[in-house]
Amino acid sequence: MRVAYVHDWLVSHRGGEKVLETLLELYPAAPVYTMFHDARRMPETINSRRIICPRGLWPFRRIRKALLPILPSIMESFPLQDFDLIISTSSCVAKGVIPGPYAKHLCYLHSPMRYVWDQRFEYIGGLKRIPLASPLIQFASSQLRTWDVASQHRVDKYFVNSTFVKKRTEKYYGRHDAEVLAPPIEMVRFSNARQTARIVAEPYFLAAGALVSYKRFDLAIEAAQRAGVQLVVAGDGPYLSHLRSQAGPKGRSHIRFEVRPNDQRWDSLLAHAEALIFPGIEDFGMIAIESMAAGTPVIAASQGGALDFIIPGQTGLLFPPNDLESLTKIMRNFRASSIDLPSIQSLETLYGKSRFLNRISGAIQELHPGA
C-alpha cells in the first residue's frame, strides 16, 4: 500500500509535530508532504524522512500566516493521486489535500482553522492600526471558511484530540463521525522526571508553551504578582517581549523567564513545579498531561480541552476562564499535597503511545481491509 503523510508546516517542534513523530512509526518508508521544513528545529525522527516541500516557498516561512489566502491552493498542488492512503495532521489546511479517486484519507485534526473561526479576532488584533487591514482580512477569512467547509469532505476518517474540538468539528463542518483520541505522551520520559524530582529551595509555579496571546500567560503573570508567588514562564514566541514588559524589571519581579529550555531542563521544570498554570482555552494541551506524568498537578481554565482531563482534587484544579481573582486565590492558597495524582499506569492507559497507535491502526484497517 502506497502511503503519504501530510502536515501543515515543520518549523517548530511542538504538540502537532510530536503527534506526527508517533504516526510516522506506522509507515517508515512513507514520504511527508509539508509547506515548510526547518531542519534545525526538527528531531532526527522527522528529518530522516523524505520530506517534500514546494519550491520557492521557504523564504516566506516567517510570514506564513500572512499567506493564508493562498495556502489552500499550495496544499491542493501536492501530487498525491498515486497514493492509496493519506494520513494528515492538521490545524490549518493539511486536511484539504486532494487524494486520488480511490485513495482513503485519515486526518488527525488538532483544530478547525483557528485563524478564520473562533479565534479570528485574536489573530487580527495586532493589525488594527494598518489601514484597510481588518476589512481585507475579514473578506479573506470568509473565503477561507468556505474552502475549509468544502474541503472537509475529502477526509474519510477524522480523529480529534478532545471533546472540545469534536464539538467545533460538528458545528463548523457538520461532521458528527469524528472520534476523540487524545494525543500520545512520552510517559517513560516524564515518569523518570517524577522519580528524580526533589524539593527546591524556592517553590514556583510554571506556565509553559508557545508564547502567544490566546494562551493567556498574561493572566498567569498578573495572578502570580497579586498572590506574591514565584512563576516561571518557559517557552518562546511572538508574545515574549510583551510578557517581559508586563513582568517588570528582572530582580524586582516574581516572574522568571526560561526561553527555549532543552529537554532536560524542560523535564526538570515540570517535575519541580508546585503546579502547571494552564490559563488559556486550549484545544487539548499535551503539556498538561506531561505535567501530571511528571508528578505535577495542573491549574486550568474550566473550558476547552482541559475538561477532558482535569478532575478537581485528582489531577488538578479548575478556575473560571479569564477570572483573575479566582486564579490569584488558588495560587495564593495552593497546596500540592491536596491533589491525589493518578498513577503512571493509569495515565499510560489513557494517553500512552501504544493506545494511540492501536486506535489509528484499527481505523486504517477499516478504511483498507487487509492492509
C-alpha positions as a Markdown table, in Angstrom:
| # | Residue | x | y | z |
|---|---|---|---|---|
| 1 | Met | 0.0 | 0.0 | 0.0 |
| 2 | Arg | 1.4 | 3.4 | -1.0 |
| 3 | Val | 1.1 | 5.9 | 1.9 |
| 4 | Ala | 1.9 | 9.6 | 2.2 |
| 5 | Tyr | 1.8 | 11.9 | 5.3 |
| 6 | Val | 0.7 | 15.5 | 5.1 |
| 7 | His | 1.5 | 18.1 | 7.8 |
| 8 | Asp | 0.9 | 21.9 | 7.6 |
| 9 | Trp | 4.5 | 23.0 | 8.3 |
| 10 | Leu | 7.5 | 21.8 | 10.2 |
| 11 | Val | 9.0 | 24.9 | 11.7 |
| 12 | Ser | 8.8 | 24.2 | 15.4 |
| 13 | His | 8.8 | 21.1 | 17.5 |
| 14 | Arg | 5.5 | 21.3 | 19.5 |
| 15 | Gly | 2.5 | 19.2 | 20.1 |
| 16 | Gly | 1.5 | 18.7 | 16.5 |
| 17 | Glu | 5.0 | 17.6 | 15.5 |
| 18 | Lys | 5.1 | 15.1 | 18.4 |
| 19 | Val | 1.9 | 13.6 | 17.1 |
| 20 | Leu | 3.4 | 13.3 | 13.6 |
| 21 | Glu | 6.5 | 11.7 | 15.0 |
| 22 | Thr | 4.4 | 8.9 | 16.5 |
| 23 | Leu | 2.3 | 8.5 | 13.3 |
| 24 | Leu | 5.5 | 8.1 | 11.3 |
| 25 | Glu | 6.2 | 4.9 | 13.1 |
| 26 | Leu | 3.4 | 3.2 | 11.2 |
| 27 | Tyr | 4.9 | 3.5 | 7.8 |
| 28 | Pro | 8.7 | 4.1 | 7.9 |
| 29 | Ala | 9.2 | 4.5 | 4.2 |
| 30 | Ala | 6.3 | 6.9 | 3.5 |
| 31 | Pro | 7.1 | 10.5 | 2.5 |
| 32 | Val | 6.0 | 13.6 | 4.3 |
| 33 | Tyr | 4.4 | 16.5 | 2.3 |
| 34 | Thr | 4.5 | 19.9 | 4.0 |
| 35 | Met | 4.7 | 23.6 | 3.1 |
| 36 | Phe | 7.8 | 24.5 | 5.1 |
| 37 | His | 10.6 | 22.4 | 6.7 |
| 38 | Asp | 13.1 | 23.9 | 9.1 |
| 39 | Ala | 15.5 | 21.0 | 9.8 |
| 40 | Arg | 17.2 | 23.0 | 12.6 |
| 41 | Arg | 14.1 | 22.8 | 14.6 |
| 42 | Met | 13.1 | 19.2 | 13.9 |
| 43 | Pro | 14.3 | 16.0 | 15.6 |
| 44 | Glu | 16.1 | 13.3 | 13.6 |
| 45 | Thr | 13.0 | 11.1 | 13.6 |
| 46 | Ile | 11.4 | 13.7 | 11.3 |
| 47 | Asn | 14.5 | 14.9 | 9.4 |
| 48 | Ser | 15.5 | 11.4 | 8.4 |
| 49 | Arg | 12.3 | 11.0 | 6.4 |
| 50 | Arg | 11.8 | 12.0 | 2.8 |
| 51 | Ile | 10.2 | 15.5 | 3.2 |
| 52 | Ile | 8.7 | 17.2 | 0.1 |
| 53 | Cys | 8.1 | 20.9 | 0.1 |
| 54 | Pro | 7.0 | 23.3 | -2.6 |
| 55 | Arg | 9.9 | 25.1 | -4.4 |
| 56 | Gly | 10.4 | 28.8 | -3.7 |
| 57 | Leu | 8.2 | 28.9 | -0.6 |
| 58 | Trp | 10.9 | 28.7 | 2.1 |
| 59 | Pro | 11.8 | 32.5 | 2.2 |
| 60 | Phe | 8.2 | 33.2 | 3.2 |
| 61 | Arg | 8.2 | 30.9 | 6.2 |
| 62 | Arg | 8.2 | 33.7 | 8.8 |
| 63 | Ile | 5.1 | 35.3 | 7.3 |
| 64 | Arg | 3.3 | 32.1 | 6.5 |
| 65 | Lys | 0.1 | 33.3 | 8.3 |
| 66 | Ala | 0.0 | 36.3 | 6.0 |
| 67 | Leu | -0.1 | 33.8 | 3.1 |
| 68 | Leu | -3.3 | 32.2 | 4.4 |
| 69 | Pro | -5.4 | 33.1 | 1.3 |
| 70 | Ile | -3.1 | 31.1 | -0.9 |
| 71 | Leu | -2.2 | 28.2 | 1.4 |
| 72 | Pro | -5.2 | 26.1 | 0.3 |
| 73 | Ser | -4.0 | 26.3 | -3.3 |
| 74 | Ile | -0.5 | 25.3 | -2.2 |
| 75 | Met | -1.8 | 22.3 | -0.3 |
| 76 | Glu | -4.0 | 21.2 | -3.2 |
| 77 | Ser | -1.0 | 21.3 | -5.5 |
| 78 | Phe | 0.7 | 18.3 | -3.8 |
| 79 | Pro | 0.7 | 15.4 | -6.3 |
| 80 | Leu | -1.0 | 12.7 | -4.2 |
| 81 | Gln | -3.0 | 10.9 | -6.9 |
| 82 | Asp | -0.9 | 7.8 | -6.8 |
| 83 | Phe | -1.2 | 7.1 | -3.1 |
| 84 | Asp | -3.6 | 4.6 | -1.6 |
| 85 | Leu | -3.7 | 6.2 | 1.9 |
| 86 | Ile | -3.2 | 9.8 | 3.0 |
| 87 | Ile | -2.5 | 10.4 | 6.7 |
| 88 | Ser | -2.8 | 14.1 | 7.6 |
| 89 | Thr | -2.2 | 16.0 | 10.8 |
| 90 | Ser | -4.0 | 19.4 | 10.5 |
| 91 | Ser | -4.5 | 22.6 | 12.4 |
| 92 | Cys | -4.6 | 24.8 | 9.2 |
| 93 | Val | -5.0 | 23.5 | 5.7 |
| 94 | Ala | -3.4 | 20.0 | 5.6 |
| 95 | Lys | -6.8 | 18.3 | 5.7 |
| 96 | Gly | -7.7 | 19.9 | 2.4 |
| 97 | Val | -5.2 | 18.0 | 0.2 |
| 98 | Ile | -6.8 | 16.3 | -2.8 |
| 99 | Pro | -6.5 | 12.5 | -2.7 |
| 100 | Gly | -6.7 | 10.2 | -5.7 |
| 101 | Pro | -10.2 | 9.0 | -6.6 |
| 102 | Tyr | -9.7 | 5.6 | -4.9 |
| 103 | Ala | -7.5 | 6.7 | -2.0 |
| 104 | Lys | -8.6 | 6.9 | 1.6 |
| 105 | His | -7.8 | 9.9 | 3.8 |
| 106 | Leu | -7.4 | 9.7 | 7.6 |
| 107 | Cys | -7.0 | 13.1 | 9.3 |
| 108 | Tyr | -5.9 | 13.7 | 12.9 |
| 109 | Leu | -7.4 | 17.2 | 13.4 |
| 110 | His | -5.9 | 19.3 | 16.1 |
| 111 | Ser | -8.4 | 22.0 | 15.4 |
| 112 | Pro | -10.5 | 23.6 | 12.7 |
| 113 | Met | -8.5 | 26.5 | 11.3 |
| 114 | Arg | -8.4 | 28.8 | 14.4 |
| 115 | Tyr | -7.3 | 31.8 | 12.3 |
| 116 | Val | -10.7 | 32.0 | 10.5 |
| 117 | Trp | -13.1 | 30.6 | 13.0 |
| 118 | Asp | -13.5 | 31.1 | 16.8 |
| 119 | Gln | -10.1 | 32.8 | 17.3 |
| 120 | Arg | -10.0 | 35.0 | 14.3 |
| 121 | Phe | -10.1 | 38.3 | 16.3 |
| 122 | Glu | -7.1 | 37.1 | 18.3 |
| 123 | Tyr | -5.0 | 36.8 | 15.2 |
| 124 | Ile | -6.0 | 40.1 | 13.6 |
| 125 | Gly | -5.9 | 42.2 | 16.7 |
| 126 | Gly | -2.4 | 43.4 | 16.1 |
| 127 | Leu | -3.2 | 44.6 | 12.6 |
| 128 | Lys | -6.0 | 47.1 | 13.5 |
| 129 | Arg | -3.7 | 50.1 | 13.1 |
| 130 | Ile | -2.9 | 49.2 | 9.5 |
| 131 | Pro | -5.4 | 51.0 | 7.2 |
| 132 | Leu | -7.9 | 48.6 | 5.5 |
| 133 | Ala | -6.2 | 45.6 | 7.0 |
| 134 | Ser | -9.1 | 44.5 | 9.1 |
| 135 | Pro | -11.8 | 44.5 | 6.3 |
| 136 | Leu | -9.4 | 42.8 | 3.9 |
| 137 | Ile | -8.6 | 40.1 | 6.4 |
| 138 | Gln | -12.3 | 39.6 | 7.2 |
| 139 | Phe | -13.0 | 39.2 | 3.5 |
| 140 | Ala | -10.2 | 36.7 | 3.1 |
| 141 | Ser | -11.3 | 34.8 | 6.2 |
| 142 | Ser | -14.8 | 34.5 | 4.7 |
| 143 | Gln | -13.4 | 32.9 | 1.6 |
| 144 | Leu | -11.2 | 30.6 | 3.7 |
| 145 | Arg | -14.1 | 29.4 | 5.8 |
| 146 | Thr | -16.0 | 28.5 | 2.6 |
| 147 | Trp | -13.0 | 26.5 | 1.4 |
| 148 | Asp | -12.5 | 24.9 | 4.9 |
| 149 | Val | -16.0 | 23.6 | 5.0 |
| 150 | Ala | -16.0 | 22.4 | 1.3 |
| 151 | Ser | -12.6 | 20.6 | 1.7 |
| 152 | Gln | -13.7 | 18.6 | 4.9 |
| 153 | His | -15.5 | 16.2 | 2.6 |
| 154 | Arg | -12.1 | 15.0 | 1.3 |
| 155 | Val | -11.4 | 13.2 | 4.6 |
| 156 | Asp | -12.8 | 9.7 | 5.1 |
| 157 | Lys | -11.9 | 9.4 | 8.8 |
| 158 | Tyr | -11.5 | 12.1 | 11.4 |
| 159 | Phe | -9.8 | 11.8 | 14.8 |
| 160 | Val | -9.8 | 14.8 | 17.0 |
| 161 | Asn | -7.8 | 15.5 | 20.1 |
| 162 | Ser | -10.6 | 16.5 | 22.5 |
| 163 | Thr | -14.3 | 16.7 | 23.1 |
| 164 | Phe | -13.9 | 20.5 | 22.7 |
| 165 | Val | -12.5 | 20.1 | 19.1 |
| 166 | Lys | -15.2 | 17.4 | 18.3 |
| 167 | Lys | -17.9 | 19.9 | 19.1 |
| 168 | Arg | -16.3 | 22.5 | 16.9 |
| 169 | Thr | -15.9 | 20.0 | 14.1 |
| 170 | Glu | -19.6 | 19.2 | 14.4 |
| 171 | Lys | -20.6 | 22.9 | 14.4 |
| 172 | Tyr | -18.3 | 24.2 | 11.6 |
| 173 | Tyr | -18.1 | 21.1 | 9.4 |
| 174 | Gly | -21.3 | 19.3 | 10.2 |
| 175 | Arg | -19.2 | 16.1 | 10.8 |
| 176 | His | -20.6 | 14.0 | 13.6 |
| 177 | Asp | -18.4 | 11.0 | 13.0 |
| 178 | Ala | -15.1 | 12.3 | 14.4 |
| 179 | Glu | -13.7 | 10.2 | 17.2 |
| 180 | Val | -11.9 | 11.7 | 20.2 |
| 181 | Leu | -8.4 | 10.3 | 20.5 |
| 182 | Ala | -6.1 | 12.1 | 23.0 |
| 183 | Pro | -2.5 | 12.6 | 21.6 |
| 184 | Pro | 0.3 | 10.3 | 22.6 |
| 185 | Ile | 2.5 | 11.3 | 25.6 |
| 186 | Glu | 6.0 | 10.0 | 26.4 |
| 187 | Met | 5.1 | 8.5 | 29.7 |
| 188 | Val | 8.5 | 6.9 | 30.4 |
| 189 | Arg | 10.4 | 10.2 | 30.0 |
| 190 | Phe | 8.2 | 12.2 | 32.3 |
| 191 | Ser | 7.7 | 9.4 | 34.8 |
| 192 | Asn | 11.5 | 9.3 | 35.2 |
| 193 | Ala | 11.4 | 13.0 | 35.9 |
| 194 | Arg | 8.7 | 12.3 | 38.6 |
| 195 | Gln | 11.0 | 9.8 | 40.3 |
| 196 | Thr | 14.0 | 12.1 | 40.3 |
| 197 | Ala | 12.2 | 15.2 | 41.5 |
| 198 | Arg | 13.5 | 16.8 | 44.6 |
| 199 | Ile | 12.5 | 19.6 | 47.0 |
| 200 | Val | 13.5 | 23.0 | 45.6 |
| 201 | Ala | 14.8 | 25.9 | 47.7 |
| 202 | Glu | 12.2 | 28.4 | 46.3 |
| 203 | Pro | 8.8 | 26.9 | 45.3 |
| 204 | Tyr | 7.4 | 28.1 | 42.0 |
| 205 | Phe | 4.5 | 27.7 | 39.6 |
| 206 | Leu | 5.1 | 27.1 | 35.9 |
| 207 | Ala | 3.4 | 28.4 | 32.8 |
| 208 | Ala | 4.9 | 26.9 | 29.7 |
| 209 | Gly | 4.3 | 26.6 | 25.9 |
| 210 | Ala | 4.2 | 28.8 | 22.9 |
| 211 | Leu | 4.1 | 32.4 | 24.0 |
| 212 | Val | 1.1 | 33.7 | 22.0 |
| 213 | Ser | -1.8 | 35.9 | 23.2 |
| 214 | Tyr | -4.6 | 33.3 | 23.3 |
| 215 | Lys | -2.7 | 31.2 | 25.8 |
| 216 | Arg | -3.3 | 33.9 | 28.4 |
| 217 | Phe | 0.1 | 33.8 | 30.1 |
| 218 | Asp | -0.5 | 37.5 | 30.9 |
| 219 | Leu | -3.3 | 36.3 | 33.2 |
| 220 | Ala | -0.9 | 33.9 | 35.0 |
| 221 | Ile | 1.7 | 36.7 | 35.4 |
| 222 | Glu | -0.8 | 39.1 | 36.9 |
| 223 | Ala | -2.2 | 36.4 | 39.2 |
| 224 | Ala | 1.3 | 35.5 | 40.4 |
| 225 | Gln | 2.2 | 39.1 | 41.1 |
| 226 | Arg | -1.0 | 39.6 | 43.1 |
| 227 | Ala | -0.6 | 36.4 | 45.0 |
| 228 | Gly | 3.0 | 37.1 | 45.8 |
| 229 | Val | 4.3 | 33.7 | 44.5 |
| 230 | Gln | 7.1 | 32.8 | 42.1 |
| 231 | Leu | 6.2 | 32.0 | 38.5 |
| 232 | Val | 8.5 | 30.6 | 35.8 |
| 233 | Val | 7.3 | 31.3 | 32.2 |
| 234 | Ala | 9.0 | 28.7 | 29.8 |
| 235 | Gly | 8.9 | 28.8 | 26.1 |
| 236 | Asp | 9.2 | 31.2 | 23.2 |
| 237 | Gly | 7.0 | 33.1 | 20.8 |
| 238 | Pro | 5.9 | 36.5 | 19.5 |
| 239 | Tyr | 4.3 | 37.5 | 22.8 |
| 240 | Leu | 7.6 | 37.2 | 24.8 |
| 241 | Ser | 8.6 | 40.9 | 24.8 |
| 242 | His | 5.1 | 41.9 | 25.9 |
| 243 | Leu | 5.1 | 39.4 | 28.7 |
| 244 | Arg | 8.6 | 40.5 | 29.9 |
| 245 | Ser | 7.4 | 44.1 | 29.9 |
| 246 | Gln | 4.3 | 43.1 | 32.0 |
| 247 | Ala | 6.5 | 41.2 | 34.4 |
| 248 | Gly | 8.7 | 44.2 | 35.2 |
| 249 | Pro | 12.4 | 44.6 | 35.8 |
| 250 | Lys | 14.5 | 41.5 | 36.5 |
| 251 | Gly | 15.4 | 41.1 | 40.1 |
| 252 | Arg | 12.3 | 43.1 | 41.3 |
| 253 | Ser | 9.7 | 40.7 | 40.0 |
| 254 | His | 8.2 | 37.4 | 41.0 |
| 255 | Ile | 8.4 | 36.3 | 37.3 |
| 256 | Arg | 11.3 | 34.5 | 35.7 |
| 257 | Phe | 11.6 | 33.5 | 32.0 |
| 258 | Glu | 13.2 | 30.4 | 30.6 |
| 259 | Val | 13.4 | 30.8 | 26.8 |
| 260 | Arg | 13.6 | 27.6 | 24.7 |
| 261 | Pro | 14.7 | 25.2 | 27.5 |
| 262 | Asn | 16.3 | 22.0 | 26.3 |
| 263 | Asp | 14.5 | 18.7 | 27.0 |
| 264 | Gln | 16.4 | 18.0 | 30.2 |
| 265 | Arg | 15.7 | 21.5 | 31.6 |
| 266 | Trp | 12.0 | 21.2 | 30.5 |
| 267 | Asp | 11.6 | 17.9 | 32.3 |
| 268 | Ser | 13.2 | 19.4 | 35.4 |
| 269 | Leu | 10.9 | 22.5 | 35.4 |
| 270 | Leu | 7.8 | 20.3 | 35.1 |
| 271 | Ala | 8.8 | 17.9 | 37.8 |
| 272 | His | 9.8 | 20.5 | 40.4 |
| 273 | Ala | 6.9 | 23.0 | 40.0 |
| 274 | Glu | 4.2 | 23.3 | 42.6 |
| 275 | Ala | 1.7 | 23.2 | 39.7 |
| 276 | Leu | 1.4 | 24.0 | 36.0 |
| 277 | Ile | -0.7 | 27.0 | 35.3 |
| 278 | Phe | -2.9 | 26.4 | 32.2 |
| 279 | Pro | -4.7 | 29.7 | 31.8 |
| 280 | Gly | -5.9 | 29.7 | 28.2 |
| 281 | Ile | -8.7 | 27.9 | 26.4 |
| 282 | Glu | -6.8 | 25.2 | 24.6 |
| 283 | Asp | -7.8 | 22.6 | 22.1 |
| 284 | Phe | -6.2 | 19.9 | 24.3 |
| 285 | Gly | -2.9 | 20.6 | 26.0 |
| 286 | Met | -0.2 | 17.9 | 25.8 |
| 287 | Ile | 1.9 | 19.7 | 28.3 |
| 288 | Ala | -0.7 | 19.3 | 30.9 |
| 289 | Ile | -0.6 | 15.5 | 30.6 |
| 290 | Glu | 3.2 | 15.7 | 30.6 |
| 291 | Ser | 3.0 | 17.7 | 33.8 |
| 292 | Met | 0.8 | 15.1 | 35.5 |
| 293 | Ala | 3.1 | 12.3 | 34.3 |
| 294 | Ala | 6.0 | 14.2 | 36.0 |
| 295 | Gly | 4.0 | 14.3 | 39.2 |
| 296 | Thr | 2.9 | 18.0 | 39.0 |
| 297 | Pro | -0.8 | 18.9 | 39.2 |
| 298 | Val | -2.5 | 21.4 | 36.8 |
| 299 | Ile | -4.5 | 24.5 | 37.5 |
| 300 | Ala | -6.6 | 25.1 | 34.4 |
| 301 | Ala | -9.3 | 27.3 | 33.0 |
| 302 | Ser | -12.6 | 25.4 | 33.1 |
| 303 | Gln | -13.2 | 25.4 | 29.4 |
| 304 | Gly | -11.8 | 23.8 | 26.3 |
| 305 | Gly | -9.7 | 20.6 | 26.2 |
| 306 | Ala | -8.8 | 20.8 | 29.9 |
| 307 | Leu | -12.3 | 19.5 | 30.7 |
| 308 | Asp | -11.3 | 16.1 | 29.3 |
| 309 | Phe | -8.5 | 15.6 | 31.8 |
| 310 | Ile | -8.9 | 17.8 | 34.8 |
| 311 | Ile | -10.7 | 16.2 | 37.7 |
| 312 | Pro | -10.7 | 18.7 | 40.6 |
| 313 | Gly | -8.8 | 17.3 | 43.5 |
| 314 | Gln | -7.4 | 14.4 | 41.5 |
| 315 | Thr | -5.5 | 15.8 | 38.6 |
| 316 | Gly | -5.6 | 19.5 | 39.5 |
| 317 | Leu | -8.0 | 22.4 | 39.9 |
| 318 | Leu | -10.2 | 24.5 | 37.7 |
| 319 | Phe | -11.0 | 28.2 | 37.7 |
| 320 | Pro | -13.5 | 30.2 | 35.6 |
| 321 | Pro | -11.9 | 31.3 | 32.3 |
| 322 | Asn | -10.2 | 34.7 | 32.4 |
| 323 | Asp | -11.1 | 35.1 | 36.1 |
| 324 | Leu | -8.1 | 36.8 | 37.6 |
| 325 | Glu | -9.4 | 36.9 | 41.2 |
| 326 | Ser | -10.1 | 33.1 | 41.2 |
| 327 | Leu | -6.7 | 32.2 | 39.8 |
| 328 | Thr | -5.0 | 34.6 | 42.3 |
| 329 | Lys | -6.8 | 33.0 | 45.2 |
| 330 | Ile | -5.9 | 29.4 | 44.0 |
| 331 | Met | -2.2 | 30.3 | 43.6 |
| 332 | Arg | -2.0 | 32.1 | 46.9 |
| 333 | Asn | -3.6 | 29.1 | 48.8 |
| 334 | Phe | -2.4 | 26.2 | 46.7 |
| 335 | Arg | -1.0 | 23.0 | 48.4 |
| 336 | Ala | 0.2 | 20.3 | 46.0 |
| 337 | Ser | -0.3 | 17.7 | 48.7 |
| 338 | Ser | -4.1 | 18.3 | 48.4 |
| 339 | Ile | -4.1 | 16.8 | 44.9 |
| 340 | Asp | -4.1 | 13.0 | 44.6 |
| 341 | Leu | -2.5 | 12.5 | 41.1 |
| 342 | Pro | -3.2 | 9.3 | 39.2 |
| 343 | Ser | -0.5 | 6.6 | 38.8 |
| 344 | Ile | 1.7 | 6.4 | 35.7 |
| 345 | Gln | -0.1 | 3.2 | 34.8 |
| 346 | Ser | -3.4 | 5.0 | 34.7 |
| 347 | Leu | -2.0 | 7.8 | 32.6 |
| 348 | Glu | -0.4 | 5.2 | 30.2 |
| 349 | Thr | -3.7 | 3.6 | 29.7 |
| 350 | Leu | -5.3 | 6.9 | 28.7 |
| 351 | Tyr | -2.5 | 8.7 | 26.9 |
| 352 | Gly | 0.2 | 6.2 | 26.1 |
| 353 | Lys | 1.7 | 5.7 | 22.6 |
| 354 | Ser | 0.6 | 2.1 | 22.1 |
| 355 | Arg | -3.1 | 3.1 | 22.8 |
| 356 | Phe | -2.8 | 5.9 | 20.2 |
| 357 | Leu | -1.2 | 3.7 | 17.5 |
| 358 | Asn | -3.7 | 0.8 | 18.1 |
| 359 | Arg | -6.6 | 3.1 | 17.5 |
| 360 | Ile | -5.1 | 4.6 | 14.4 |
| 361 | Ser | -4.1 | 1.2 | 13.0 |
| 362 | Gly | -7.7 | -0.1 | 13.6 |
| 363 | Ala | -9.1 | 2.8 | 11.7 |
| 364 | Ile | -6.7 | 2.2 | 8.8 |
| 365 | Gln | -7.8 | -1.5 | 8.7 |
| 366 | Glu | -11.4 | -0.4 | 8.4 |
| 367 | Leu | -10.5 | 2.0 | 5.6 |
| 368 | His | -8.2 | -0.5 | 3.8 |
| 369 | Pro | -9.2 | -4.1 | 4.9 |
| 370 | Gly | -6.3 | -6.4 | 4.8 |
| 371 | Ala | -3.7 | -3.6 | 4.6 |
